[in-house]
Amino acid sequence: MSQATLNIGRARYALGPWARIAGLTVCALLTLGPVVWTVSTSLRTPADSFNLPPQIIPTHPSTAAYRGVFDQIDVWLLALNSTLVTALIAVGQMITAGLAGYAFARLDFRFKKPLFGLVLATMMVPLQVTIVPVFLVLKSMGLTDTLLGLIIPAFPTAFGTFLMRQYFLGMPKDLGEAAMLDGAGPWRIFRSVYAPLARPGLAIVGVLAFNYHWNEFFRPLILETSGQNYTLPLGLVSLQGNLGTGSISVVLAGVVLSMLPAVAVFAVGQRPLREGITSAGVNR
Amino acid sequence: MTDTTDTTDTRVPVLRPRAATPRAAAVRPSARERGTRLLAALFLAPTVVGIVIFTVVPIIGSVVLSLFHWNVIDPPGWAGAANYRSVFTDSTVLVSFRNTLVFMVFAVAAQLLIALSLALTLNGRMPGWLRSLFRSAFFFPLVLSAASISVVMKYLFNQDFGVINWLIGLFGIAPVPWLTSEHGAMATVIIVYVWQQFGFSFLLFVGGLNNIPKEIHEAAALDGATGLRKHLAITLPLLSPTLLVASVVGIINALQVFEQPYVLTDGGPGDSTRTVVMVIYEKAFEQLRFGEASAVGVLLFVLIMAVTAVQFRLSRRFVHYQ
C-alpha cells in the first residue's frame, strides 16, 4: 500500500537494520553462551575443566566426564523415572484437557459457568501454597515416595482445559449439526467429528506438559525421598552435592544428558510450545 | 435449563432440528439431552474431581492447618493465631518476604524490559530466516530445567574460577563476589532467573505485536510518526492487554521463585536470598512445622491475590482493548 512512503520514512535512519541485527546477535550470544559453554566443558577432561580462558573447542576432547556420570549415578534409572512420569502426565493431560475442554465448549449442562470459573480460578493458585495438604493427601493414599504420587495430581490441568476449550470453540458448529441431522449422538459427534480435528491443540497441551514436568524440581524434591524414585533434575543436583566443586565436567556432562530430551522436544515441538505460550497472552 | 453462558461464540444461532417436531417439545428432557448431560459429566469428571482433591481441598486444608500445631508425629493441637504470631515475629520469615518482593520488582521489570525491547527490535525489517533464528535463540533457555541451569550458573558465577569474572576481567574489572556477598547473591539469582524466563514474556510480546494490524503503523507513518514516538503513542497502547498478561504472569511466577536460590545460594549468605517458598519448604519438610509452614503459605497466597488485584485495578486506566 504505502510501501514507498514507508521506505522514505525508514531511509531517515539507514543505520537501523544493521544496528538492530548486531544488537540482536549480541543478545543471542548472551542467551546461548552458557549452553555452549556447558556442552564444551562437558567434553573436556576433568583436569582441563577449570581452564581459563574457556576453550569453546576442547584441546583434548574426551568423553571421560560422561563415563563419570554413569559411574556416579544410575542415569538409566533416573532417565526411566523421568520418562515414565513425564510421558504419563503428558498423555493424561491431553485426555483430561481434551474431554473437559470439549464439554465446556460444546456441551450444555447445568452449572457450566461456575464450574468453568472454578477451573480458571485454580490457575491462580500457586502449587507451593497447597503443597503441605497435597503431601498429606498423598500420604493418606500411600502415594508419597512413589512415582504415581507425582503423576496423578498432575493429570488435571486448568491451563490445558482453558486452551482446549478455546480450541474447540474455534471449530465450526455446523459440522456437529450436520452429523446430528444424520443421526449421530453426542458421543459420536465428539469421537468422529471434533476429536480428530483437535489433534494440533492436543499436541500443544502435550508438549507444554512434557516441557514443564521433565524439568520439574519442587514436587519431586518433596515427594521422592529414596534415590530409586529420583527424577533427572533431582539426580543432577545430588551429583553436584556429591562432588562439590571437584569436577565440573562430570556435573556438566550430567546436565547435558538431562537436557537432550528437552532439546529434542524443542526441535520437534517448538511450534506447539510457542503457540501454547503465545495463546496465553493473545486469546482471552 | 439450557445454558447460554457461552459468550465467545455467538455467530450462529443454535440449530435445533428436533424442536420443530411436536414430540421433542415435551417438558421432559429428550433422550438426546440426557445423553449430552451424561457425556458432559463423564468428560468433566477427571478434571473437576482432580482439581477438587488436589487444589480446592488443599487450599481449605492450608487455612485449617495454619491454625494448628502439628509435626506429623504428635497429634495436632489447636494453635489459633499462634502460628501467625510466631511467623510475624520470625525474622527469617520477614526477611524472606522482603527478599521475595525485592526479587519480584527487579526480576519482573528486567524481564519485561528485555523481552519488550527484543520483540520490538525483532519486529523491524530483516530476512525471515534470521528472524526465526533469533526467536528460537531467545526462546531456548525456557525449555531447560531451572535446577540444572542453576547448577551451570553456579560455576559461571564462581568468584575465583568462573567465566563471568574472567570475562569482565578482560575489561579490567576486579572479580565480583557474585554468590558470596549479600547484594551480589541477590543480583545473581535475579540475573539467572531473568536469563531463563525472559523468553516467556518475549513470546507473548511477539504474539501481541503480530496481532496489531499493519495498517495502523502505516497510517501513523503517513502522519509522520517515527521511531520512539511511534512506539510510545501507538504500539504500546495497542500492546497493553499483552503487557498486562505478561506482568501478571511474571509477578505470580516471580513470587514463587525457588529453584534458583535453592541451588545457587541455598538462601545465603545469611538469609539474603532466602525466599518465601524456600521458607515454606524448610519449615514443612526440614523442621516438620506444618502449621507454621501453612501460615506462611496462606500469607503468600494473600500477597499474590493482593498484588494481582492491585494490578488489575491499575490496568483499568492503562489497558486499551481494540
Interface residues (C-beta under 8 A of the other chain):
Chain A: M1 S2 T5 L6 G9 R10 R12 Y13 G16 P17 R20 I21 G23 L24 C27 A28 L30 T31 L32 P34 V35 W37 T38 F50 L52 P53 P54 I95 T96 A97 L99 A100 Y102 A103 F104 A105 L107 D108 F109 R110 K112 K113 L115 L118 V119 T122 M124 V125 P126 L127 Q128 V129 T130 I131 V132 P133 V134 F135 L136 V137 I152 P153 F155 P156 T157 A158 T161 Q166 L169 K173 D174 E177 M180 L181 G185 P186 W187 F190 N211 W214 N215 E216 F217 F218 L221 I222 L232 P233 L236 V237 Q240 T245 I248 V251 L252 V255 S258 M259 A262 V263 V265 F266 Q270 L273 R274 I277 T278 S279 A280 G281 V282 R284
Chain B: M1 T2 D3 T5 D6 T8 D9 R11 V12 V14 L15 P17 R32 E33 G35 T36 R37 L39 A40 A41 L42 F43 L44 P46 T47 V48 V49 G50 I51 I53 F54 T55 V56 V57 P58 I59 G61 S62 L65 L118 T121 L122 G124 R125 M126 L130 L133 F134 S136 A137 F138 F139 F140 P141 L142 V143 L144 S145 A146 A147 S148 I149 V151 V152 M153 K154 Y155 L156 N158 F161 V163 W166 W195 F200 L203 L204 F205 V206 G207 G208 N211 E215 E218 A221 L222 T226 G227 P241 T242 V245 A246 V249 I252 L255 Q256 F258 E259 V263 V277 I280 Y281 A284 F285 F290 A293 S294 G297 V298 L300 F301 I304 M305 T308
